Amino acid sequence: MNCVEQSIPGWLLILGFSGQVAFSLRFIVQWVRSEIKKESYIPIAFWYFSLVGGVLLLLYAFFRKDPVIIMGQSAGLIVYIRNLRLIYKKNRQQ
């Protein structure tokens, strides 16, 4: 069966597109904040959008049984969580 013939349930498309929107918003947030600061800057919202988008896309991948997306999003989630932990650790120490 090719991609054109596959039927994807509407709720799953909404889940996948929601994940993609959240994931894309991280770049917009980063770009706007960098423009405001007039330097390259990664705000904490970048990591939250990355985490939310990554989780939603991982759920989408599990339902679609897509090992490529599962592997990619799983690896990304480790990075996003680690960065958030480092940020909070630094904030607690200050």
C-alpha positions as CSV (number, residue, x, y, z in Angstrom):
1,M,0.0,0.0,0.0
2,N,1.5,3.4,-0.9
3,C,1.2,6.6,1.0
4,V,-1.7,7.9,-1.0
5,E,-3.8,4.9,-0.2
6,Q,-3.2,5.0,3.6
7,S,-6.0,6.3,5.7
8,I,-4.8,8.2,8.8
9,P,-7.5,8.9,11.4
10,G,-8.3,12.6,11.9
11,W,-7.3,12.6,15.6
12,L,-3.9,11.2,14.7
13,L,-3.4,13.9,12.0
14,I,-4.3,16.5,14.6
15,L,-1.8,15.0,17.0
16,G,1.0,14.9,14.4
17,F,0.3,18.5,13.2
18,S,0.1,19.8,16.7
19,G,3.5,18.3,17.5
20,Q,4.9,19.8,14.3
21,V,3.4,23.2,15.1
22,A,4.8,23.2,18.7
23,F,8.2,22.0,17.3
24,S,8.2,24.8,14.7
25,L,7.2,27.5,17.2
26,R,10.5,26.9,19.0
27,F,12.4,28.4,16.1
28,I,10.1,31.4,15.9
29,V,10.5,32.0,19.6
30,Q,14.2,31.8,19.4
31,W,14.4,34.0,16.3
32,V,12.2,36.7,17.9
33,R,14.1,36.7,21.2
34,S,17.4,36.9,19.3
35,E,16.2,39.8,17.3
36,I,15.1,41.6,20.5
37,K,18.5,40.9,22.2
38,K,20.4,41.6,18.9
39,E,22.4,38.4,19.4
40,S,21.9,34.7,19.1
41,Y,19.9,33.6,22.2
42,I,18.1,30.5,23.2
43,P,15.2,31.3,25.6
44,I,13.9,28.6,28.0
45,A,10.6,28.6,25.9
46,F,12.7,27.1,23.1
47,W,13.3,24.0,25.3
48,Y,9.7,23.8,26.4
49,F,8.4,24.0,22.8
50,S,11.0,21.4,21.9
51,L,9.9,19.1,24.6
52,V,6.1,19.4,23.9
53,G,6.6,19.1,20.2
54,G,8.9,16.1,20.7
55,V,6.5,14.3,23.0
56,L,3.6,14.9,20.6
57,L,5.6,13.7,17.6
58,L,6.8,10.7,19.5
59,L,3.2,9.7,20.4
60,Y,2.3,10.2,16.7
61,A,5.3,8.0,15.7
62,F,4.2,5.2,18.2
63,F,0.7,5.2,16.8
64,R,2.1,5.1,13.3
65,K,4.6,2.4,14.3
66,D,7.4,4.5,12.6
67,P,10.8,3.4,14.1
68,V,12.6,6.2,12.3
69,I,10.6,9.0,13.9
70,I,10.6,7.1,17.3
71,M,14.4,6.9,17.3
72,G,14.8,10.6,16.3
73,Q,12.3,12.0,18.7
74,S,13.5,9.8,21.6
75,A,17.1,11.1,21.2
76,G,15.9,14.7,21.0
77,L,13.8,14.4,24.2
78,I,16.9,13.4,26.1
79,V,18.6,16.6,25.0
80,Y,15.6,18.8,25.8
81,I,15.2,17.4,29.2
82,R,18.9,17.6,30.0
83,N,19.0,21.3,28.9
84,L,16.0,22.1,31.1
85,R,17.6,20.3,34.1
86,L,20.8,22.3,33.5
87,I,18.9,25.6,33.4
88,Y,17.0,24.9,36.6
89,K,20.1,23.7,38.3
90,K,21.9,26.9,37.4
91,N,18.9,29.0,38.5
92,R,18.8,27.2,41.9
93,Q,22.5,27.9,42.5
94,Q,22.1,31.6,41.8
